Amino acid sequence: MEDVKLIKTRLHAGVWEGELHVHGATSAPEIDVTCFGETVEGHSLNQDPDRPHVWLFRFDVPSDSIHDGVQTFLFSDRKSGARLSSLSIMAGDALAEDLRAEIDLLRDELDLLKRAFRRHCLETGAN
């Protein structure tokens, strides 16, 4: 069985970095990055030469995606739709509670689940 974990190592100069640990698979999964349900480009995945089951993931946070409020970027496995990690950025007026970031994350996860469910229905022929 495949075990995949994306672990954040740092956020520096607008670049989110992490290690993708893949056990039980022959290759790393393709990673989708989305924000508000839209695909966001600007990421790379390279195998760590010293560790065979570790891939180095880098995501350049696009400056045109940063606005007042909360933006949540979801990192997910393209094939399974499984959420691997996320990045929430709060900008503009200071937010009194972290609740808005959580609600935004839940909305993005719900959109991800809806897409996965629809894909499942198409693949299995369910109506």
N, CA, C and O atoms as CSV, one atom per row, in Angstrom:
chain,resi,resn,atom,element,x,y,z
A,1,MET,N,N,0.840,-1.187,0.000
A,1,MET,CA,C,0.000,0.000,0.000
A,1,MET,C,C,0.883,1.247,0.000
A,1,MET,O,O,1.935,1.278,0.638
A,2,GLU,N,N,0.454,2.230,-0.698
A,2,GLU,CA,C,1.209,3.458,-0.883
A,2,GLU,C,C,1.028,4.395,0.315
A,2,GLU,O,O,-0.089,4.611,0.783
A,3,ASP,N,N,2.140,4.944,0.800
A,3,ASP,CA,C,2.118,5.895,1.906
A,3,ASP,C,C,2.799,7.173,1.431
A,3,ASP,O,O,3.995,7.170,1.139
A,4,VAL,N,N,2.036,8.273,1.352
A,4,VAL,CA,C,2.559,9.533,0.832
A,4,VAL,C,C,2.313,10.634,1.853
A,4,VAL,O,O,1.188,10.812,2.322
A,5,LYS,N,N,3.374,11.381,2.201
A,5,LYS,CA,C,3.248,12.498,3.137
A,5,LYS,C,C,4.059,13.676,2.605
A,5,LYS,O,O,5.213,13.521,2.207
A,6,LEU,N,N,3.437,14.860,2.604
A,6,LEU,CA,C,4.122,16.091,2.227
A,6,LEU,C,C,4.334,16.896,3.495
A,6,LEU,O,O,3.374,17.325,4.135
A,7,ILE,N,N,5.593,17.099,3.855
A,7,ILE,CA,C,5.949,17.761,5.102
A,7,ILE,C,C,6.615,19.096,4.793
A,7,ILE,O,O,7.638,19.149,4.111
A,8,LYS,N,N,6.026,20.163,5.300
A,8,LYS,CA,C,6.597,21.500,5.083
A,8,LYS,C,C,7.946,21.603,5.791
A,8,LYS,O,O,8.087,21.213,6.950
A,9,THR,N,N,8.930,22.134,5.073
A,9,THR,CA,C,10.227,22.382,5.691
A,9,THR,C,C,10.435,23.871,5.972
A,9,THR,O,O,11.043,24.239,6.977
A,10,ARG,N,N,9.922,24.732,5.070
A,10,ARG,CA,C,10.012,26.172,5.336
A,10,ARG,C,C,9.240,26.966,4.292
A,10,ARG,O,O,8.895,26.464,3.222
A,11,LEU,N,N,8.981,28.228,4.642
A,11,LEU,CA,C,8.436,29.220,3.722
A,11,LEU,C,C,9.415,30.375,3.771
A,11,LEU,O,O,9.593,31.000,4.816
A,12,HIS,N,N,10.051,30.661,2.642
A,12,HIS,CA,C,11.083,31.688,2.618
A,12,HIS,C,C,11.046,32.419,1.284
A,12,HIS,O,O,11.055,31.797,0.221
A,13,ALA,N,N,11.003,33.755,1.352
A,13,ALA,CA,C,11.042,34.619,0.163
A,13,ALA,C,C,9.978,34.225,-0.863
A,13,ALA,O,O,10.230,34.224,-2.068
A,14,GLY,N,N,8.782,33.890,-0.364
A,14,GLY,CA,C,7.676,33.565,-1.251
A,14,GLY,C,C,7.712,32.171,-1.838
A,14,GLY,O,O,6.963,31.868,-2.766
A,15,VAL,N,N,8.587,31.307,-1.300
A,15,VAL,CA,C,8.687,29.933,-1.792
A,15,VAL,C,C,8.370,28.982,-0.641
A,15,VAL,O,O,9.037,28.994,0.394
A,16,TRP,N,N,7.328,28.149,-0.841
A,16,TRP,CA,C,6.955,27.124,0.133
A,16,TRP,C,C,7.735,25.877,-0.238
A,16,TRP,O,O,7.670,25.416,-1.377
A,17,GLU,N,N,8.470,25.331,0.718
A,17,GLU,CA,C,9.281,24.138,0.447
A,17,GLU,C,C,8.853,23.010,1.359
A,17,GLU,O,O,8.484,23.222,2.514
A,18,GLY,N,N,8.908,21.815,0.818
A,18,GLY,CA,C,8.548,20.649,1.610
A,18,GLY,C,C,9.212,19.399,1.072
A,18,GLY,O,O,9.799,19.388,-0.010
A,19,GLU,N,N,9.099,18.343,1.869
A,19,GLU,CA,C,9.611,17.037,1.474
A,19,GLU,C,C,8.426,16.104,1.270
A,19,GLU,O,O,7.567,15.975,2.142
A,20,LEU,N,N,8.388,15.462,0.121
A,20,LEU,CA,C,7.358,14.485,-0.178
A,20,LEU,C,C,7.952,13.109,0.077
A,20,LEU,O,O,8.842,12.658,-0.645
A,21,HIS,N,N,7.450,12.449,1.109
A,21,HIS,CA,C,7.919,11.112,1.459
A,21,HIS,C,C,6.968,10.103,0.827
A,21,HIS,O,O,5.772,10.098,1.117
A,22,VAL,N,N,7.519,9.238,-0.049
A,22,VAL,CA,C,6.721,8.267,-0.787
A,22,VAL,C,C,7.254,6.873,-0.481
A,22,VAL,O,O,8.394,6.543,-0.807
A,23,HIS,N,N,6.408,6.059,0.153
A,23,HIS,CA,C,6.794,4.682,0.464
A,23,HIS,C,C,5.778,3.742,-0.172
A,23,HIS,O,O,4.575,3.997,-0.124
A,24,GLY,N,N,6.262,2.657,-0.766
A,24,GLY,CA,C,5.371,1.679,-1.374
A,24,GLY,C,C,4.948,2.033,-2.784
A,24,GLY,O,O,4.033,1.408,-3.320
A,25,ALA,N,N,5.587,3.018,-3.404
A,25,ALA,CA,C,5.270,3.399,-4.778
A,25,ALA,C,C,6.567,3.462,-5.575
A,25,ALA,O,O,7.639,3.683,-5.013
A,26,THR,N,N,6.464,3.270,-6.870
A,26,THR,CA,C,7.655,3.299,-7.710
A,26,THR,C,C,8.051,4.711,-8.125
A,26,THR,O,O,9.188,4.952,-8.530
A,27,SER,N,N,7.108,5.640,-8.020
A,27,SER,CA,C,7.413,7.023,-8.379
A,27,SER,C,C,6.561,7.963,-7.520
A,27,SER,O,O,5.591,7.545,-6.888
A,28,ALA,N,N,6.940,9.214,-7.514
A,28,ALA,CA,C,6.194,10.210,-6.745
A,28,ALA,C,C,4.903,10.562,-7.479
A,28,ALA,O,O,4.862,10.535,-8.709
A,29,PRO,N,N,3.858,10.888,-6.737
A,29,PRO,CA,C,2.617,11.298,-7.397
A,29,PRO,C,C,2.769,12.681,-8.019
A,29,PRO,O,O,3.646,13.457,-7.638
A,30,GLU,N,N,1.907,12.972,-8.975
A,30,GLU,CA,C,1.848,14.325,-9.516
A,30,GLU,C,C,1.051,15.159,-8.536
A,30,GLU,O,O,0.021,14.717,-8.026
A,31,ILE,N,N,1.524,16.362,-8.273
A,31,ILE,CA,C,0.880,17.222,-7.287
A,31,ILE,C,C,0.152,18.360,-7.989
A,31,ILE,O,O,0.704,19.032,-8.859
A,32,ASP,N,N,-1.099,18.558,-7.591
A,32,ASP,CA,C,-1.879,19.700,-8.047
A,32,ASP,C,C,-1.867,20.753,-6.954
A,32,ASP,O,O,-1.965,20.435,-5.769
A,33,VAL,N,N,-1.746,22.006,-7.360
A,33,VAL,CA,C,-1.869,23.132,-6.433
A,33,VAL,C,C,-3.086,23.928,-6.871
A,33,VAL,O,O,-3.191,24.326,-8.031
A,34,THR,N,N,-4.013,24.162,-5.932
A,34,THR,CA,C,-5.218,24.924,-6.258
A,34,THR,C,C,-5.441,26.013,-5.214
A,34,THR,O,O,-5.001,25.909,-4.069
A,35,CYS,N,N,-6.131,27.049,-5.644
A,35,CYS,CA,C,-6.549,28.140,-4.767
A,35,CYS,C,C,-7.925,28.581,-5.267
A,35,CYS,O,O,-8.082,28.912,-6.442
A,36,PHE,N,N,-8.911,28.588,-4.388
A,36,PHE,CA,C,-10.292,28.894,-4.757
A,36,PHE,C,C,-10.776,27.992,-5.897
A,36,PHE,O,O,-11.535,28.428,-6.763
A,37,GLY,N,N,-10.331,26.731,-5.887
A,37,GLY,CA,C,-10.756,25.771,-6.887
A,37,GLY,C,C,-10.071,25.888,-8.231
A,37,GLY,O,O,-10.356,25.101,-9.133
A,38,GLU,N,N,-9.180,26.844,-8.390
A,38,GLU,CA,C,-8.461,27.052,-9.652
A,38,GLU,C,C,-7.037,26.514,-9.538
A,38,GLU,O,O,-6.393,26.656,-8.498
A,39,THR,N,N,-6.554,25.899,-10.610
A,39,THR,CA,C,-5.187,25.377,-10.636
A,39,THR,C,C,-4.195,26.529,-10.638
A,39,THR,O,O,-4.372,27.522,-11.344
A,40,VAL,N,N,-3.142,26.379,-9.831
A,40,VAL,CA,C,-2.085,27.389,-9.730
A,40,VAL,C,C,-0.781,26.735,-10.168
A,40,VAL,O,O,-0.420,25.665,-9.678
A,41,GLU,N,N,-0.083,27.376,-11.084
A,41,GLU,CA,C,1.203,26.869,-11.579
A,41,GLU,C,C,2.342,27.388,-10.705
A,41,GLU,O,O,2.126,28.214,-9.817
A,42,GLY,N,N,3.538,26.906,-10.959
A,42,GLY,CA,C,4.715,27.438,-10.267
A,42,GLY,C,C,5.273,26.502,-9.210
A,42,GLY,O,O,5.803,26.957,-8.196
A,43,HIS,N,N,5.160,25.189,-9.438
A,43,HIS,CA,C,5.737,24.265,-8.468
A,43,HIS,C,C,6.622,23.244,-9.179
A,43,HIS,O,O,6.486,23.000,-10.377
A,44,SER,N,N,7.530,22.660,-8.404
A,44,SER,CA,C,8.428,21.651,-8.958
A,44,SER,C,C,8.603,20.528,-7.952
A,44,SER,O,O,8.407,20.711,-6.750
A,45,LEU,N,N,8.974,19.366,-8.464
A,45,LEU,CA,C,9.173,18.181,-7.644
A,45,LEU,C,C,10.407,17.466,-8.172
A,45,LEU,O,O,10.424,17.020,-9.319
A,46,ASN,N,N,11.442,17.355,-7.340
A,46,ASN,CA,C,12.692,16.721,-7.752
A,46,ASN,C,C,13.112,15.703,-6.705
A,46,ASN,O,O,13.013,15.953,-5.504
A,47,GLN,N,N,13.578,14.566,-7.168
A,47,GLN,CA,C,13.983,13.512,-6.241
A,47,GLN,C,C,15.242,13.926,-5.495
A,47,GLN,O,O,16.169,14.491,-6.076
A,48,ASP,N,N,15.259,13.635,-4.192
A,48,ASP,CA,C,16.433,13.887,-3.361
A,48,ASP,C,C,17.475,12.823,-3.715
A,48,ASP,O,O,17.206,11.630,-3.573
A,49,PRO,N,N,18.663,13.239,-4.175
A,49,PRO,CA,C,19.652,12.245,-4.598
A,49,PRO,C,C,20.164,11.359,-3.463
A,49,PRO,O,O,20.669,10.265,-3.715
A,50,ASP,N,N,20.039,11.816,-2.219
A,50,ASP,CA,C,20.554,11.051,-1.084
A,50,ASP,C,C,19.520,10.150,-0.423
A,50,ASP,O,O,19.874,9.261,0.351
A,51,ARG,N,N,18.233,10.377,-0.727
A,51,ARG,CA,C,17.168,9.583,-0.099
A,51,ARG,C,C,16.208,9.109,-1.191
A,51,ARG,O,O,15.513,9.927,-1.793
A,52,PRO,N,N,16.161,7.810,-1.452
A,52,PRO,CA,C,15.400,7.303,-2.593
A,52,PRO,C,C,13.887,7.491,-2.514
A,52,PRO,O,O,13.230,7.521,-3.555
A,53,HIS,N,N,13.317,7.616,-1.333
A,53,HIS,CA,C,11.860,7.753,-1.208
A,53,HIS,C,C,11.427,9.178,-0.848
A,53,HIS,O,O,10.305,9.401,-0.392
A,54,VAL,N,N,12.334,10.134,-1.060
A,54,VAL,CA,C,12.036,11.526,-0.710
A,54,VAL,C,C,12.189,12.393,-1.956
A,54,VAL,O,O,13.171,12.307,-2.693
A,55,TRP,N,N,11.167,13.235,-2.157
A,55,TRP,CA,C,11.164,14.188,-3.266
A,55,TRP,C,C,11.079,15.584,-2.671
A,55,TRP,O,O,10.371,15.804,-1.688
A,56,LEU,N,N,11.798,16.524,-3.267
A,56,LEU,CA,C,11.814,17.907,-2.788
A,56,LEU,C,C,10.794,18.714,-3.590
A,56,LEU,O,O,10.874,18.802,-4.816
A,57,PHE,N,N,9.836,19.299,-2.872
A,57,PHE,CA,C,8.743,20.045,-3.495
A,57,PHE,C,C,8.948,21.527,-3.227
A,57,PHE,O,O,9.228,21.931,-2.098
A,58,ARG,N,N,8.805,22.341,-4.278
A,58,ARG,CA,C,8.914,23.802,-4.163
A,58,ARG,C,C,7.712,24.431,-4.850
A,58,ARG,O,O,7.339,24.047,-5.959
A,59,PHE,N,N,7.114,25.404,-4.172
A,59,PHE,CA,C,5.985,26.131,-4.746
A,59,PHE,C,C,6.263,27.614,-4.615
A,59,PHE,O,O,6.366,28.144,-3.508
A,60,ASP,N,N,6.384,28.288,-5.766
A,60,ASP,CA,C,6.565,29.735,-5.794
A,60,ASP,C,C,5.194,30.382,-5.677
A,60,ASP,O,O,4.390,30.311,-6.606
A,61,VAL,N,N,4.927,31.011,-4.544
A,61,VAL,CA,C,3.629,31.651,-4.325
A,61,VAL,C,C,3.513,32.819,-5.293
A,61,VAL,O,O,4.301,33.761,-5.212
A,62,PRO,N,N,2.542,32.779,-6.213
A,62,PRO,CA,C,2.420,33.867,-7.193
A,62,PRO,C,C,1.932,35.153,-6.526
A,62,PRO,O,O,0.938,35.148,-5.799
A,63,SER,N,N,2.631,36.238,-6.778
A,63,SER,CA,C,2.278,37.503,-6.143
A,63,SER,C,C,0.886,37.980,-6.551
A,63,SER,O,O,0.221,38.674,-5.782
A,64,ASP,N,N,0.438,37.612,-7.758
A,64,ASP,CA,C,-0.890,38.055,-8.183
A,64,ASP,C,C,-2.013,37.254,-7.514
A,64,ASP,O,O,-3.190,37.539,-7.739
A,65,SER,N,N,-1.665,36.270,-6.705
A,65,SER,CA,C,-2.670,35.512,-5.948
A,65,SER,C,C,-2.871,36.054,-4.537
A,65,SER,O,O,-3.743,35.580,-3.809
A,66,ILE,N,N,-2.083,37.029,-4.152
A,66,ILE,CA,C,-2.166,37.566,-2.795
A,66,ILE,C,C,-3.017,38.829,-2.806
A,66,ILE,O,O,-2.691,39.813,-3.469
A,67,HIS,N,N,-4.122,38.778,-2.053
A,67,HIS,CA,C,-5.084,39.874,-1.978
A,67,HIS,C,C,-5.475,40.079,-0.520
A,67,HIS,O,O,-5.058,39.313,0.348
A,68,ASP,N,N,-6.264,41.099,-0.249
A,68,ASP,CA,C,-6.818,41.265,1.091
A,68,ASP,C,C,-7.627,40.029,1.447
A,68,ASP,O,O,-8.339,39.479,0.608
A,69,GLY,N,N,-7.515,39.603,2.674
A,69,GLY,CA,C,-8.262,38.441,3.137
A,69,GLY,C,C,-7.383,37.215,3.223
A,69,GLY,O,O,-6.169,37.308,3.402
A,70,VAL,N,N,-8.018,36.063,3.093
A,70,VAL,CA,C,-7.329,34.787,3.254
A,70,VAL,C,C,-7.276,34.052,1.917
A,70,VAL,O,O,-8.290,33.909,1.233
A,71,GLN,N,N,-6.092,33.593,1.558
A,71,GLN,CA,C,-5.918,32.750,0.387
A,71,GLN,C,C,-5.358,31.417,0.887
A,71,GLN,O,O,-4.390,31.388,1.647
A,72,THR,N,N,-5.971,30.323,0.455
A,72,THR,CA,C,-5.507,29.002,0.860
A,72,THR,C,C,-5.131,28.209,-0.379
A,72,THR,O,O,-5.938,28.021,-1.289
A,73,PHE,N,N,-3.896,27.752,-0.395
A,73,PHE,CA,C,-3.400,26.913,-1.478
A,73,PHE,C,C,-3.424,25.475,-0.993
A,73,PHE,O,O,-2.875,25.162,0.064
A,74,LEU,N,N,-4.063,24.595,-1.765
A,74,LEU,CA,C,-4.125,23.178,-1.426
A,74,LEU,C,C,-3.148,22.413,-2.296
A,74,LEU,O,O,-3.085,22.621,-3.507
A,75,PHE,N,N,-2.385,21.524,-1.671
A,75,PHE,CA,C,-1.473,20.640,-2.380
A,75,PHE,C,C,-2.095,19.244,-2.302
A,75,PHE,O,O,-2.267,18.701,-1.211
A,76,SER,N,N,-2.431,18.663,-3.458
A,76,SER,CA,C,-3.112,17.374,-3.455
A,76,SER,C,C,-2.534,16.439,-4.520
A,76,SER,O,O,-1.940,16.879,-5.504
A,77,ASP,N,N,-2.724,15.155,-4.296
A,77,ASP,CA,C,-2.313,14.118,-5.235
A,77,ASP,C,C,-3.273,14.152,-6.420
A,77,ASP,O,O,-4.477,13.971,-6.243
A,78,ARG,N,N,-2.759,14.379,-7.614
A,78,ARG,CA,C,-3.598,14.518,-8.806
A,78,ARG,C,C,-4.434,13.272,-9.065
A,78,ARG,O,O,-5.603,13.383,-9.433
A,79,LYS,N,N,-3.861,12.097,-8.881
A,79,LYS,CA,C,-4.571,10.855,-9.204
A,79,LYS,C,C,-5.652,10.524,-8.182
A,79,LYS,O,O,-6.791,10.247,-8.558
A,80,SER,N,N,-5.312,10.549,-6.902
A,80,SER,CA,C,-6.275,10.141,-5.877
A,80,SER,C,C,-7.121,11.298,-5.363
A,80,SER,O,O,-8.195,11.085,-4.802
A,81,GLY,N,N,-6.635,12.525,-5.555
A,81,GLY,CA,C,-7.337,13.684,-5.011
A,81,GLY,C,C,-7.073,13.917,-3.538
A,81,GLY,O,O,-7.629,14.844,-2.950
A,82,ALA,N,N,-6.224,13.082,-2.923
A,82,ALA,CA,C,-5.939,13.197,-1.493
A,82,ALA,C,C,-5.193,14.497,-1.191
A,82,ALA,O,O,-4.247,14.864,-1.888
A,83,ARG,N,N,-5.638,15.183,-0.141
A,83,ARG,CA,C,-4.965,16.409,0.286
A,83,ARG,C,C,-3.665,16.040,0.980
A,83,ARG,O,O,-3.653,15.240,1.915
A,84,LEU,N,N,-2.560,16.636,0.510
A,84,LEU,CA,C,-1.251,16.352,1.077
A,84,LEU,C,C,-0.826,17.425,2.074
A,84,LEU,O,O,-0.187,17.125,3.082
A,85,SER,N,N,-1.182,18.669,1.789
A,85,SER,CA,C,-0.842,19.773,2.682
A,85,SER,C,C,-1.566,21.024,2.194
A,85,SER,O,O,-2.305,20.986,1.210
A,86,SER,N,N,-1.344,22.131,2.896
A,86,SER,CA,C,-1.959,23.393,2.483
A,86,SER,C,C,-1.119,24.558,2.987
A,86,SER,O,O,-0.273,24.406,3.869
A,87,LEU,N,N,-1.374,25.711,2.411
A,87,LEU,CA,C,-0.736,26.961,2.821
A,87,LEU,C,C,-1.818,28.029,2.837
A,87,LEU,O,O,-2.457,28.281,1.816
A,88,SER,N,N,-2.029,28.655,3.983
A,88,SER,CA,C,-2.984,29.762,4.097
A,88,SER,C,C,-2.213,31.050,4.326
A,88,SER,O,O,-1.316,31.118,5.166
A,89,ILE,N,N,-2.583,32.072,3.561
A,89,ILE,CA,C,-1.942,33.381,3.687
A,89,ILE,C,C,-3.018,34.410,4.013
A,89,ILE,O,O,-4.019,34.514,3.303
A,90,MET,N,N,-2.812,35.165,5.082
A,90,MET,CA,C,-3.723,36.242,5.461
A,90,MET,C,C,-3.045,37.560,5.131
A,90,MET,O,O,-1.892,37.785,5.497
A,91,ALA,N,N,-3.762,38.423,4.443
A,91,ALA,CA,C,-3.192,39.710,4.054
A,91,ALA,C,C,-4.211,40.813,4.282
A,91,ALA,O,O,-5.405,40.551,4.429
A,92,GLY,N,N,-3.737,42.029,4.310
A,92,GLY,CA,C,-4.629,43.160,4.496
A,92,GLY,C,C,-4.926,43.377,5.966
A,92,GLY,O,O,-4.058,43.213,6.823
A,93,ASP,N,N,-6.169,43.749,6.244
A,93,ASP,CA,C,-6.561,44.016,7.614
A,93,ASP,C,C,-6.316,42.790,8.476
A,93,ASP,O,O,-6.573,41.657,8.068
A,94,ALA,N,N,-5.816,43.042,9.674
A,94,ALA,CA,C,-5.546,41.939,10.600
A,94,ALA,C,C,-6.843,41.216,10.946
A,94,ALA,O,O,-7.858,41.849,11.238
A,95,LEU,N,N,-6.800,39.914,10.912
A,95,LEU,CA,C,-7.974,39.119,11.220
A,95,LEU,C,C,-7.945,38.747,12.697
A,95,LEU,O,O,-6.944,38.235,13.198
A,96,ALA,N,N,-9.040,39.007,13.384
A,96,ALA,CA,C,-9.105,38.751,14.812
A,96,ALA,C,C,-9.052,37.263,15.122
A,96,ALA,O,O,-8.491,36.860,16.141
A,97,GLU,N,N,-9.618,36.464,14.273
A,97,GLU,CA,C,-9.682,35.025,14.518
A,97,GLU,C,C,-9.082,34.268,13.346
A,97,GLU,O,O,-9.079,34.754,12.215
A,98,ASP,N,N,-8.590,33.113,13.616
A,98,ASP,CA,C,-8.060,32.235,12.591
A,98,ASP,C,C,-9.191,31.451,11.926
A,98,ASP,O,O,-8.943,30.648,11.027
A,99,LEU,N,N,-10.423,31.679,12.359
A,99,LEU,CA,C,-11.580,30.948,11.874
A,99,LEU,C,C,-11.788,31.127,10.374
A,99,LEU,O,O,-12.187,30.185,9.689
A,100,ARG,N,N,-11.526,32.311,9.863
A,100,ARG,CA,C,-11.711,32.545,8.429
A,100,ARG,C,C,-10.798,31.651,7.600
A,100,ARG,O,O,-11.213,31.144,6.558
A,101,ALA,N,N,-9.573,31.453,8.042
A,101,ALA,CA,C,-8.651,30.569,7.322
A,101,ALA,C,C,-9.173,29.143,7.329
A,101,ALA,O,O,-9.079,28.445,6.319
A,102,GLU,N,N,-9.721,28.701,8.451
A,102,GLU,CA,C,-10.270,27.346,8.544
A,102,GLU,C,C,-11.478,27.175,7.637
A,102,GLU,O,O,-11.614,26.141,6.982
A,103,ILE,N,N,-12.351,28.162,7.586
A,103,ILE,CA,C,-13.525,28.089,6.715
A,103,ILE,C,C,-13.092,28.045,5.254
A,103,ILE,O,O,-13.641,27.275,4.466
A,104,ASP,N,N,-12.116,28.862,4.891
A,104,ASP,CA,C,-11.600,28.869,3.527
A,104,ASP,C,C,-11.012,27.509,3.168
A,104,ASP,O,O,-11.222,27.016,2.060
A,105,LEU,N,N,-10.278,26.901,4.094
A,105,LEU,CA,C,-9.698,25.583,3.868
A,105,LEU,C,C,-10.801,24.540,3.699
A,105,LEU,O,O,-10.701,23.674,2.830
A,106,LEU,N,N,-11.843,24.612,4.513
A,106,LEU,CA,C,-12.965,23.677,4.389
A,106,LEU,C,C,-13.670,23.817,3.043
A,106,LEU,O,O,-14.065,22.817,2.444
A,107,ARG,N,N,-13.829,25.048,2.566
A,107,ARG,CA,C,-14.455,25.262,1.253
A,107,ARG,C,C,-13.625,24.624,0.145
A,107,ARG,O,O,-14.164,23.948,-0.732
A,108,ASP,N,N,-12.305,24.841,0.188
A,108,ASP,CA,C,-11.438,24.260,-0.832
A,108,ASP,C,C,-11.447,22.736,-0.754
A,108,ASP,O,O,-11.432,22.063,-1.786
A,109,GLU,N,N,-11.471,22.188,0.455
A,109,GLU,CA,C,-11.517,20.733,0.601
A,109,GLU,C,C,-12.845,20.180,0.087
A,109,GLU,O,O,-12.872,19.116,-0.532
A,110,LEU,N,N,-13.938,20.885,0.335
A,110,LEU,CA,C,-15.238,20.449,-0.163
A,110,LEU,C,C,-15.251,20.445,-1.687
A,110,LEU,O,O,-15.776,19.513,-2.295
A,111,ASP,N,N,-14.681,21.474,-2.313
A,111,ASP,CA,C,-14.581,21.508,-3.780
A,111,ASP,C,C,-13.751,20.338,-4.286
A,111,ASP,O,O,-14.091,19.724,-5.297
A,112,LEU,N,N,-12.666,20.029,-3.588
A,112,LEU,CA,C,-11.815,18.905,-3.964
A,112,LEU,C,C,-12.588,17.589,-3.867
A,112,LEU,O,O,-12.488,16.746,-4.758
A,113,LEU,N,N,-13.350,17.412,-2.799
A,113,LEU,CA,C,-14.154,16.205,-2.624
A,113,LEU,C,C,-15.238,16.087,-3.692
A,113,LEU,O,O,-15.499,14.996,-4.197
A,114,LYS,N,N,-15.867,17.207,-4.035
A,114,LYS,CA,C,-16.904,17.175,-5.072
A,114,LYS,C,C,-16.316,16.728,-6.408
A,114,LYS,O,O,-16.915,15.913,-7.109
A,115,ARG,N,N,-15.140,17.263,-6.761
A,115,ARG,CA,C,-14.505,16.873,-8.018
A,115,ARG,C,C,-14.131,15.388,-7.999
A,115,ARG,O,O,-14.324,14.686,-8.991
A,116,ALA,N,N,-13.595,14.913,-6.869
A,116,ALA,CA,C,-13.220,13.497,-6.765
A,116,ALA,C,C,-14.452,12.604,-6.852
A,116,ALA,O,O,-14.405,11.550,-7.486
A,117,PHE,N,N,-15.551,13.009,-6.225
A,117,PHE,CA,C,-16.777,12.214,-6.266
A,117,PHE,C,C,-17.342,12.157,-7.686
A,117,PHE,O,O,-17.768,11.099,-8.148
A,118,ARG,N,N,-17.342,13.289,-8.367
A,118,ARG,CA,C,-17.829,13.317,-9.747
A,118,ARG,C,C,-16.965,12.439,-10.653
A,118,ARG,O,O,-17.477,11.731,-11.520
A,119,ARG,N,N,-15.650,12.496,-10.440
A,119,ARG,CA,C,-14.725,11.674,-11.223
A,119,ARG,C,C,-14.990,10.184,-10.959
A,119,ARG,O,O,-14.989,9.366,-11.879
A,120,HIS,N,N,-15.215,9.854,-9.681
A,120,HIS,CA,C,-15.537,8.476,-9.303
A,120,HIS,C,C,-16.822,8.014,-9.988
A,120,HIS,O,O,-16.879,6.901,-10.510
A,121,CYS,N,N,-17.846,8.853,-9.989
A,121,CYS,CA,C,-19.127,8.502,-10.619
A,121,CYS,C,C,-18.948,8.263,-12.115
A,121,CYS,O,O,-19.536,7.337,-12.674
A,122,LEU,N,N,-18.145,9.091,-12.758
A,122,LEU,CA,C,-17.905,8.913,-14.200
A,122,LEU,C,C,-17.163,7.623,-14.469
A,122,LEU,O,O,-17.478,6.909,-15.421
A,123,GLU,N,N,-16.161,7.312,-13.624
A,123,GLU,CA,C,-15.348,6.119,-13.839
A,123,GLU,C,C,-16.124,4.837,-13.575
A,123,GLU,O,O,-15.884,3.827,-14.236
A,124,THR,N,N,-17.058,4.860,-12.615
A,124,THR,CA,C,-17.794,3.645,-12.264
A,124,THR,C,C,-19.128,3.535,-12.995
A,124,THR,O,O,-19.803,2.510,-12.904
A,125,GLY,N,N,-19.510,4.581,-13.716
A,125,GLY,CA,C,-20.766,4.573,-14.455
A,125,GLY,C,C,-21.981,4.825,-13.588
A,125,GLY,O,O,-23.108,4.568,-14.013
A,126,ALA,N,N,-21.771,5.329,-12.366
A,126,ALA,CA,C,-22.898,5.638,-11.463
A,126,ALA,C,C,-23.573,6.921,-11.932
A,126,ALA,O,O,-22.926,7.792,-12.513
A,127,ASN,N,N,-24.855,7.033,-11.684
A,127,ASN,CA,C,-25.609,8.248,-12.072
A,127,ASN,C,C,-25.803,9.152,-10.910
A,127,ASN,O,O,-26.411,10.213,-11.048
